[in-house]
């Protein structure tokens, strides 16, 4: 049946081991639980829940309008069906350091492997848009310390994201990253780096695992997995790729249906019924149901 075969603790230990391995973790962003299952089946090492994707799925812009409990419920839905470690975008922690602490525990309970917190002001905005603002470094340090102190599973990864590159410059972003690591962050997500030189400078200066955000239509160019491996990065993140692919296909399909009055021309582009049923593991559910109900009671039962 469609559920995990691993525990949250096992997935957290696996994520820690991946980060320590020196190999690049390729991490696509899931749109929903079913897409997370596809990420697993395709052979990726981990999955991601993007705040931008989650907001868009709810019909909201990525400006801090979702809540920690809404996010935790979506994370729980994904963690139920996916055996991959799941990293979650927890925005600014949804408020003050105390809120960030609660967010950590909500996501621990949801079964995910880790989260990242950013140093933007609240409400935040997409990391690749202009006009961002960041909180003072000391305030983000308090955020990180609160998150670290709140976790109950030491293997739960707390990553600090800094958006300071676009606001204060590269050197300031590196200095902030070092302060966040000193405050207890296990890894760092430097947002919106411009080119390979900046990626290399960050790697040379910061000693913990680093995440490279390979979002489309962003500030920097898209680097290959091999290029990121050569630069010494630990995670290649593809946060919105699947949502953009899916919504592009939906738009094209709706235009065709409206213009032609039938979906016949779209059939070759669709996932078949049999493939969907295979992905949902209908056969196992049927076997389970038959095993429960297909029996005869004896005289004394």
Buried (B, 14 or more C-beta within 10 A) or exposed (E): EBEBEBEBEBBBBBBBEBBEEEEBBBBBBBBBBBBBBBBBEEEBBBBBBBBBBBBBBEEEEBBBEBEBEBBBEBBBBBBBBBBBBBBBBBBBBBBBBEBBBBBBBBBBEBBBBBBBBBBBBBEBBBBBEEEBEBBEBEEBBBBBBBBBEBBEBEBBBBBBBBBBBBBBEBEBBBBBBBBBBEBBBBBBBBBBBEEBEBBBBBBEBBEBBBBBBBBEEBBBEEBEBEBBBEBBBBBBBBBBBBBBEEBEEEEEBEEBBEEEEEEEEBEEEEEEEEEEEEBBBBEEEEEEEEEEEEEEEEEEE
